[in-house]
């Protein structure tokens, strides 16, 4: 699933993502609203990740979701 699709299905996908990244607040999720760059920035801020680490975390999660679907 690409991020254009994720933006369209944000409410459904957000629940799955919340299970993985529990440090993000409801306000964070509202601001992210399906935007990949915003999500990466929030991961960096809340988890102290580098940009590269945030990218790896997200890519790993995306791959795990494509195996489930």
C-alpha positions as CSV (number, residue, x, y, z in Angstrom):
1,X,0.0,0.0,0.0
2,X,1.4,3.4,-0.9
3,X,1.0,6.6,1.1
4,X,-1.7,8.0,-1.3
5,X,-3.8,5.0,-0.4
6,X,-3.0,5.4,3.3
7,X,-4.1,9.0,3.3
8,X,-7.5,7.8,1.9
9,X,-7.8,5.1,4.5
10,X,-6.1,6.9,7.4
11,X,-8.7,6.2,10.1
12,X,-8.5,2.5,9.6
13,X,-4.7,2.4,9.3
14,X,-4.1,4.7,12.2
15,X,-5.4,2.1,14.6
16,X,-2.8,-0.4,13.5
17,X,0.0,2.1,13.6
18,X,-1.0,3.2,17.1
19,X,-0.4,-0.3,18.3
20,X,3.2,-0.1,17.1
21,X,4.0,3.5,18.0
22,X,2.3,4.1,21.3
23,X,4.4,7.1,22.3
24,X,2.6,9.2,19.7
25,X,-0.2,11.3,21.1
26,X,-3.7,11.7,19.6
27,X,-2.6,15.2,18.7
28,X,0.4,13.7,16.8
29,X,-1.9,11.4,14.9
30,X,-4.2,14.2,14.0
31,X,-1.3,16.3,12.6
32,X,0.1,13.3,10.7
33,X,-3.2,12.7,9.0
34,X,-1.6,10.2,6.5
35,X,1.4,12.4,5.6
36,X,4.5,10.3,5.4
37,X,7.0,13.1,6.1
38,X,5.0,14.3,9.0
39,X,4.9,10.8,10.4
40,X,8.7,10.5,10.1
41,X,9.2,13.8,11.9
42,X,7.0,12.7,14.7
43,X,8.9,9.4,15.1
44,X,12.1,11.4,15.3
45,X,10.7,13.7,17.9
46,X,9.0,11.2,20.2
47,X,11.4,8.3,19.9
48,X,14.7,10.2,19.4
49,X,15.3,8.5,16.1
50,X,17.5,9.7,13.4
51,X,15.9,10.3,10.0
52,X,17.4,7.1,8.7
53,X,16.2,5.1,11.7
54,X,12.7,6.5,11.4
55,X,12.7,5.5,7.7
56,X,13.9,2.0,8.6
57,X,11.2,1.6,11.3
58,X,8.4,2.7,8.9
59,X,9.7,0.6,6.0
60,X,9.8,-2.5,8.2
61,X,6.3,-1.8,9.4
62,X,5.0,-1.3,5.8
63,X,6.6,-4.6,4.8
64,X,5.0,-6.4,7.7
65,X,1.6,-5.0,6.7
66,X,1.9,-6.1,3.1
67,X,2.5,-9.7,4.3
68,X,-0.7,-9.5,6.3
69,X,-2.8,-8.1,3.5
